[in-house]
Amino acid sequence: MLLLAVGLSCALTLPIAVITATATTNKFEVPGPLRDFFYGYLAPGRVVGLNSFRVYAAGSVVQSVVFLRDFKLAHYMKIPPRHMFLVQLQPTVFP
């Protein structure tokens, strides 16, 4: 189920990031019903597993869209991508 959650978040990151990045919408939507449908179909009746699946599927999408949003801002401010990546990697590795 963890691999399914990661695969689902990888597949849905690009469409959600495109919708979020447009100037007209600027809204962030996590695909909740779709995510719950996949897990409910494969493992019905497991509530604790559903909550774990939600955390991994939605958390990955949220973190990746925030990461991409920061890169978009860095691009507008003409910060080199390598420097921006190192700046974002430092708090992840050394909290």
C-alpha positions as CSV (number, residue, x, y, z in Angstrom):
1,M,0.0,0.0,0.0
2,L,2.9,2.3,0.6
3,L,4.1,1.8,-2.9
4,L,0.6,2.5,-4.2
5,A,0.5,5.7,-2.1
6,V,3.8,6.9,-3.5
7,G,2.9,6.0,-7.0
8,L,-0.4,7.8,-6.7
9,S,1.2,10.9,-5.4
10,C,3.8,10.8,-8.2
11,A,1.1,10.5,-10.8
12,L,-1.0,13.3,-9.4
13,T,1.8,15.8,-8.5
14,L,2.1,17.3,-12.0
15,P,-1.6,17.9,-12.6
16,I,-2.1,19.4,-9.2
17,A,1.0,21.5,-9.6
18,V,-0.2,22.8,-12.9
19,I,-3.6,23.8,-11.5
20,T,-1.9,25.4,-8.5
21,A,0.6,27.3,-10.6
22,T,-2.0,29.0,-12.8
23,A,-2.5,32.6,-12.0
24,T,-6.3,32.4,-12.3
25,T,-6.9,29.6,-9.8
26,N,-4.0,29.6,-7.3
27,K,-5.8,27.0,-5.3
28,F,-4.3,23.8,-3.9
29,E,-6.5,20.7,-3.9
30,V,-5.4,17.3,-2.6
31,P,-7.2,14.5,-4.4
32,G,-9.0,13.1,-1.3
33,P,-11.9,11.1,-2.7
34,L,-9.8,9.5,-5.4
35,R,-7.2,8.5,-2.8
36,D,-9.8,7.1,-0.4
37,F,-11.5,5.2,-3.3
38,F,-8.3,3.4,-4.2
39,Y,-7.5,2.3,-0.6
40,G,-11.1,1.4,0.2
41,Y,-11.4,-0.8,-2.8
42,L,-8.1,-2.7,-2.1
43,A,-8.4,-2.9,1.7
44,P,-12.0,-2.4,2.9
45,G,-12.6,-2.0,6.6
46,R,-9.1,-1.0,7.7
47,V,-9.4,2.5,9.2
48,V,-5.9,2.8,10.6
49,G,-4.4,1.8,7.3
50,L,-6.6,4.3,5.5
51,N,-5.3,7.1,7.7
52,S,-1.7,6.0,7.1
53,F,-2.4,5.8,3.4
54,R,-3.8,9.4,3.5
55,V,-0.7,10.7,5.3
56,Y,1.7,9.2,2.7
57,A,-0.4,10.0,-0.4
58,A,-1.4,13.6,0.5
59,G,1.8,14.5,2.4
60,S,4.0,13.6,-0.6
61,V,1.8,15.7,-2.9
62,V,1.8,18.7,-0.6
63,Q,5.6,18.6,-0.1
64,S,6.3,18.3,-3.8
65,V,4.0,21.1,-4.7
66,V,5.6,23.4,-2.1
67,F,9.0,22.4,-3.4
68,L,8.0,23.3,-6.9
69,R,6.4,26.6,-5.8
70,D,9.7,27.6,-4.1
71,F,11.6,26.8,-7.3
72,K,9.2,28.9,-9.3
73,L,9.8,31.8,-6.9
74,A,13.6,31.3,-7.2
75,H,13.3,31.3,-11.0
76,Y,11.6,34.6,-10.9
77,M,14.2,36.0,-8.5
78,K,17.0,34.6,-10.8
79,I,18.5,32.4,-8.1
80,P,20.4,29.5,-9.6
81,P,18.6,26.1,-9.3
82,R,21.6,24.4,-7.8
83,H,21.8,27.0,-5.0
84,M,18.1,26.7,-4.3
85,F,18.2,23.0,-4.1
86,L,21.1,23.1,-1.6
87,V,19.2,25.7,0.5
88,Q,16.2,23.4,0.6
89,L,18.2,20.3,1.2
90,Q,20.0,21.7,4.2
91,P,17.0,21.9,6.6
92,T,15.9,18.5,5.4
93,V,19.1,16.7,6.2
94,F,20.2,18.9,9.2
95,P,17.0,20.0,11.1
